[in-house]
Amino acid sequence: MGEAPEWYWDIQAARYLGVAPWELAAQSIEWRNRALVAMSAEAEARDT
C-alpha cells in the first residue's frame, strides 16, 4: 500500500485544527507540524 501522499497529512492537520486546508496552507508550516504531533500523541494515549 505504501505511504500516504503529503497532501493527506495537510488535510488531516487542517481537519484537526478545524480550518480549511487552503487556510492552513497560508500559515506557517509549524502549525501543520504541531497539529500532526498533537494527533499522534492523542492516538498514542488512546492506545495505552
N, C-alpha and C positions, 0 to 999 in steps of 0.2 A: 504494500500500500504506500509506503514512503512517508515522507514528512509533509505536513500541511504547508500550503503556499504562504508566503509572507503576508499577503493581504488578509488571510484568515485571522491572523493574530491582531491585525489592525481592527477588524470588525469586532472581534471578541473584546478587545480593550475598550472600544467605543461603547459597546453594549453594557459592559460592566460599569463604565462611568456615566451611562445614561445620556450620551450625546451621539449625534450623527457622526459616522466615520469621517466625513469631509470636514467636520468641525474639529475633530481630534487631529486630523492631518495638518490643520492650520496652526496647531500648537507645537510646543517643544516635544521632541521625541521622548523626553523624560517622563511626560505624563503617560504615554503608552507603556513605557517600561515599568513605571510604578504600578499601573493597573495590572499588568501581567504578573508582577511579583506578588501583589496582593491576592490575585486569583489563585496563584499557585500555593500560597501559604494557607488560604482558606480550604482549598482542596485537600492539602496535606493534613490539616487539622481535622477535617471530616473523616479522613481515612484512619485516624488513630483512635 
